[in-house]
Amino acid sequence: MRKYISIFIALLLIAIAVFGYKKLVDSKKEKKQKTPKITKVVQTQVVENTTIPLIITVSGTLKAKDKIDLFTEVQGILIRGSRIFKPGTYFSRGETLLRINSEEFSANLRAQKSNFYSVLTTMMPDLQLDFPDVYPKWHTYLTNFDMQKSVAQLPETNSNKEKYFITGRKVLSSYYSVKNAEARLSKYRIKAPFSGVLSETMVNPGALIRPGQKLGTFVNTSAYELEVNINTQYGDLLQKGKKVSIQNLEHTKEWTGIVSRINPIVDTGSQTIKVYITLKNKDLKEGMYLEANVPVKSIKDAFEVSRKLLVDDTKLYIVNDSLLHLQTINPVFFNEKTVVVKGLKNGQLVVKEPVPGAYHGMIVKVNSKNQKLNDN
């Protein structure tokens, strides 16, 4: 009896082991799934070779086109004007920037005018006797003489005798002394040669001003110049009057400038020439660091792509029959973010974005319904 029981138990254990093994194998088969083959989708662009203008990007510091340092040629006490003489103060063209006390010199000028008037008055009786034909014009000049106004120009002399006569009576010397004093008096008032802003001041009202002393700096805020350095190989291609796109470093603002001057002298160290670009805008400020996109020449039968698409600097991936092909091209000009290339045919499909893990012969799917391969 025990023998049969042992045989039964052994057979039962074998059956359980076989059943368990089968379940284990079946569970592994269920977990094991066939990995589907993934075809990458790529963005492409159709090649259309055209004439592409080459633009070089250079940078420089913006400077005011009109900027003058203020100096004085006379001595005196600085007087407070209608506007405060401080940095940031705006003055219109012809408006007085500053005044220097000129009371003493004005009194001296009036004395010289009085002396000149006396010379004319003393001369008139003899002039009437010796030159009765020219007497009326000198009489009119004397009658219209005004001590409060600038001395008018002397009447023209009709003959050498008349000229010798008025010279001998010291009319000419007295006249030019007065005119010289009037010119010097004008130096006590400095006027704005153009509309602009004081960028720097070095004196305050009440200070004693001496001849040759620097008073400040006055700049024109309506016109600026950007000085940039251009490689000499493009020097002959630049022209005065060419339009240039200007941007700030953040590329959030853009202006249009014009090439106003080109310095023909080559810098021996950098082998560059200086180009000056004029631009006007209320948002511009002196000292701003800007970028200029200067057009230099054009390349025919070329295509422009992103620099990040280049492989080993001389190759690009194109799509042909749903396969990636690595094609050798000729890069002719590098911009900051793009490159101008030659060697592509019209109608070819160039990969528009980098493909991770790309290789020659890789199967891909083009994500565009309108792009077709060239039949060739």
C-alpha positions in Angstrom: 0.0 0.0 0.0 2.8 2.4 0.9 4.4 1.6 -2.4 1.4 2.8 -4.4 1.1 5.9 -2.2 4.7 6.8 -2.9 4.2 6.3 -6.7 1.1 8.5 -6.6 2.9 11.3 -4.7 5.8 11.2 -7.1 3.5 11.4 -10.2 1.6 14.2 -8.6 4.9 16.2 -7.9 6.0 15.6 -11.5 2.6 16.9 -12.8 2.8 19.9 -10.7 6.4 20.7 -11.9 5.4 20.3 -15.5 2.4 22.5 -15.0 4.5 25.2 -13.3 7.2 25.2 -15.9 4.5 25.6 -18.7 3.0 28.5 -16.9 6.4 30.1 -16.4 7.2 29.8 -20.1 3.8 31.1 -21.1 4.2 34.2 -18.9 7.6 35.0 -20.4 6.1 34.8 -23.9 3.3 37.2 -22.9 5.8 39.7 -21.5 8.1 39.5 -24.4 6.7 41.9 -27.1 8.1 42.5 -30.4 9.6 46.0 -30.6 8.1 48.0 -33.5 10.6 49.6 -35.9 10.5 53.5 -35.5 11.0 55.7 -38.5 12.1 59.2 -37.6 10.1 62.2 -39.0 12.3 65.0 -40.3 11.6 68.6 -41.3 12.9 69.5 -44.8 13.2 72.6 -47.0 13.3 72.7 -50.8 16.5 74.1 -52.3 15.9 77.2 -54.4 19.3 78.7 -55.4 19.1 82.5 -55.7 21.4 85.5 -55.5 22.1 86.1 -51.8 23.5 89.4 -50.5 26.4 88.8 -48.1 26.0 90.8 -44.9 28.8 91.0 -42.3 28.0 91.8 -38.7 30.2 94.2 -36.9 29.8 96.1 -33.7 30.9 99.5 -32.3 30.1 102.3 -29.8 27.6 105.0 -30.7 28.9 108.6 -30.7 27.2 111.9 -31.2 27.8 113.2 -34.7 28.1 116.8 -33.4 29.9 117.2 -30.1 31.8 120.3 -28.9 33.8 121.2 -25.9 32.9 124.6 -24.5 35.8 127.0 -23.8 35.8 130.7 -23.0 38.1 133.4 -24.5 37.3 136.1 -21.9 37.4 136.5 -18.2 34.5 137.2 -15.8 31.9 135.9 -13.4 29.6 133.2 -14.7 25.9 134.4 -14.6 23.0 132.1 -14.1 20.9 132.0 -17.3 17.3 131.1 -18.1 18.2 127.4 -18.0 20.4 125.7 -15.4 23.9 124.9 -16.7 23.9 121.2 -15.7 24.3 117.9 -17.5 21.0 116.8 -19.2 19.7 120.4 -19.8 18.4 120.8 -23.3 19.1 123.9 -25.4 17.6 124.9 -28.8 19.9 126.2 -31.6 20.8 129.8 -31.0 19.7 129.7 -27.3 22.2 131.1 -24.8 24.1 128.3 -23.1 25.8 130.6 -20.5 26.7 134.2 -19.9 29.7 135.9 -18.4 29.4 139.2 -16.6 30.4 141.9 -19.2 29.4 145.1 -17.5 32.9 146.4 -17.4 33.7 145.6 -21.0 30.3 147.0 -22.1 31.2 150.3 -20.5 34.5 150.3 -22.3 32.7 149.6 -25.6 30.4 152.5 -25.1 33.4 154.7 -24.5 34.9 153.6 -27.8 31.6 154.2 -29.6 31.5 157.7 -28.1 35.1 158.4 -29.2 34.2 157.2 -32.8 31.1 159.4 -32.8 33.3 162.4 -31.8 35.8 161.6 -34.6 32.9 161.6 -37.2 31.5 164.9 -35.8 34.8 166.6 -35.9 35.4 165.5 -39.5 32.1 166.7 -40.9 32.8 170.5 -41.3 36.1 169.9 -43.3 34.4 167.1 -45.3 31.6 169.5 -46.4 34.2 172.1 -47.6 36.6 169.7 -49.3 34.2 167.0 -50.6 30.7 168.5 -50.9 29.6 165.7 -53.2 30.1 162.9 -50.6 29.0 164.9 -47.6 25.3 163.8 -47.8 26.1 160.1 -47.3 28.4 160.7 -44.4 25.8 163.1 -42.9 23.2 160.4 -43.2 25.5 157.9 -41.5 26.2 160.2 -38.6 22.5 161.0 -38.2 21.6 157.3 -38.0 24.3 156.5 -35.6 22.8 154.7 -32.5 24.9 154.1 -29.4 22.7 151.3 -28.3 23.1 149.3 -31.5 26.0 147.7 -33.3 28.0 150.2 -35.4 26.9 150.1 -39.1 29.3 149.5 -41.9 31.0 152.7 -43.1 29.8 154.3 -46.4 31.8 153.2 -49.4 34.5 155.7 -50.6 34.3 156.9 -54.2 37.9 158.0 -54.6 41.3 157.7 -53.1 41.2 161.3 -52.0 38.1 160.6 -49.9 39.7 157.5 -48.5 42.9 159.3 -47.6 40.9 162.1 -46.0 38.9 159.8 -43.7 42.0 157.8 -42.9 43.9 160.9 -41.9 41.0 161.9 -39.6 41.4 158.5 -37.8 37.9 157.4 -38.8 38.9 154.0 -40.0 41.1 153.2 -37.0 38.3 154.3 -34.6 35.7 152.3 -36.6 37.7 149.0 -36.5 38.5 149.4 -32.8 34.8 149.6 -32.1 34.0 146.6 -34.3 36.8 144.6 -32.6 35.3 145.4 -29.2 31.9 144.4 -30.4 33.2 141.1 -31.6 34.9 140.5 -28.2 31.7 141.4 -26.4 29.9 138.7 -28.2 32.3 136.2 -26.6 30.7 136.9 -23.2 27.7 135.0 -24.3 28.0 131.4 -25.6 25.1 130.3 -27.8 24.2 126.8 -28.8 25.4 126.0 -32.4 22.8 123.3 -32.7 20.0 121.8 -30.7 21.3 119.4 -28.1 22.0 118.6 -24.5 24.8 119.3 -22.0 26.6 116.0 -21.4 29.2 117.5 -19.0 29.6 120.7 -17.0 32.7 121.9 -15.1 31.6 125.3 -13.7 28.8 126.7 -11.6 27.1 130.1 -11.6 29.2 132.6 -9.6 32.5 131.1 -10.5 35.3 133.2 -11.9 35.9 132.1 -15.5 39.4 132.5 -17.0 40.4 132.5 -20.7 41.0 129.1 -22.1 39.1 127.3 -19.3 36.9 124.3 -20.3 33.3 124.9 -19.3 31.6 121.7 -20.4 30.6 119.5 -23.3 27.5 120.0 -25.6 26.2 117.2 -27.8 23.6 117.0 -30.6 21.0 114.4 -29.6 19.4 114.1 -33.0 22.2 112.5 -35.1 24.7 109.8 -34.1 27.5 107.9 -35.8 28.5 104.3 -35.3 32.2 103.6 -35.9 32.9 100.0 -37.0 35.9 98.2 -38.4 35.5 96.3 -41.7 38.0 93.8 -43.1 40.0 95.3 -46.0 38.8 92.5 -48.4 35.4 94.2 -48.4 36.8 97.8 -48.5 36.3 98.1 -52.3 32.7 96.8 -52.1 31.5 99.4 -49.6 29.9 102.6 -50.9 28.9 105.9 -49.3 25.1 106.1 -49.0 24.5 102.4 -48.6 21.7 101.5 -46.0 22.7 99.5 -43.0 20.6 97.6 -40.4 21.5 98.5 -36.8 20.4 96.4 -33.8 21.0 96.5 -30.0 22.8 93.5 -28.5 19.6 92.0 -27.3 18.1 92.2 -30.8 15.0 93.8 -29.4 15.3 97.1 -31.3 16.3 97.9 -34.9 17.2 101.0 -36.7 18.4 101.9 -40.2 21.6 103.8 -40.8 23.5 105.1 -43.8 27.2 104.8 -44.5 28.3 108.4 -44.3 32.1 108.1 -44.4 34.8 105.5 -45.2 38.3 106.0 -43.9 40.7 104.7 -46.6 43.6 104.2 -44.2 44.2 100.5 -43.2 44.9 99.7 -39.6 48.2 97.8 -39.7 47.5 95.7 -36.7 44.0 94.5 -37.5 44.0 95.0 -41.3 40.7 96.8 -41.1 39.3 100.1 -42.2 36.9 102.3 -40.3 33.4 102.9 -41.6 31.1 105.5 -40.1 27.3 104.9 -40.1 24.9 107.8 -39.5 21.6 107.1 -37.8 18.9 109.2 -36.2 16.3 108.1 -33.6 15.0 109.4 -30.3 15.8 106.1 -28.6 19.5 106.3 -29.3 22.0 107.4 -26.7 25.7 108.1 -26.9 27.8 105.3 -25.6 25.4 102.5 -26.7 27.1 99.3 -28.0 25.3 98.3 -31.2 25.6 95.8 -34.0 25.6 96.7 -37.7 24.7 94.4 -40.5 26.7 95.8 -43.4 25.9 94.5 -47.0 29.1 94.0 -48.9 28.4 91.9 -52.0 26.1 89.2 -53.5 26.6 85.5 -54.3 24.8 84.0 -57.3 23.3 80.4 -57.4 23.6 80.0 -53.6 21.4 78.7 -50.8 21.4 79.8 -47.1 20.9 77.3 -44.3 21.4 77.2 -40.5 25.1 76.7 -39.4 24.0 73.9 -37.0 23.1 71.7 -39.9 26.7 71.5 -41.2 28.5 68.2 -40.7 32.3 68.6 -40.6 31.8 72.1 -42.0 31.5 70.8 -45.6 28.5 68.5 -45.7 24.7 68.6 -45.3 22.1 65.9 -45.0 19.5 65.7 -47.8 16.6 63.4 -48.2 16.3 61.2 -51.3 13.8 58.3 -51.6 13.1 58.4 -47.8 16.8 58.0 -47.1 19.3 60.4 -45.6 22.3 61.2 -47.8 25.3 63.1 -46.7 26.2 65.5 -49.5 29.4 67.5 -49.8 28.8 71.3 -50.3 30.9 74.4 -50.6 30.3 76.9 -47.8 31.2 80.4 -49.2 30.2 82.7 -46.4 29.5 82.3 -42.7 27.1 84.6 -40.8 26.5 84.5 -37.1 23.7 81.9 -37.3 23.6 80.9 -41.0 25.9 79.8 -43.8 25.7 80.5 -47.5 26.5 77.4 -49.5 26.9 76.4 -53.1 26.7 72.9 -54.7 23.0 72.1 -54.0 20.6 71.5 -56.9 17.2 73.2 -57.1 14.4 70.9 -55.8 16.6 68.9 -53.5 15.3 68.4 -49.9 17.6 69.6 -47.2 17.1 68.7 -43.6 15.7 71.8 -41.8 16.5 70.7 -38.3 19.3 68.5 -36.9 18.3 64.8 -36.7 19.6 63.1 -33.5 21.7 60.0 -34.4 21.5 60.7 -38.1 23.7 58.6 -40.5 24.1 58.1 -44.2 21.4 55.7 -45.5 19.1 56.2 -42.5 15.4 55.7 -43.3 13.3 58.8 -42.5 9.8 60.2 -43.2 9.4 63.7 -44.6 7.0 65.8 -42.6 5.8 67.8 -45.6 3.2 67.1 -48.2 4.2 69.7 -50.7 8.0 69.0 -50.9 9.1 66.7 -53.7 12.4 65.3 -54.7 14.0 66.5 -57.9 13.5 63.9 -60.6 17.2 63.8 -61.1 
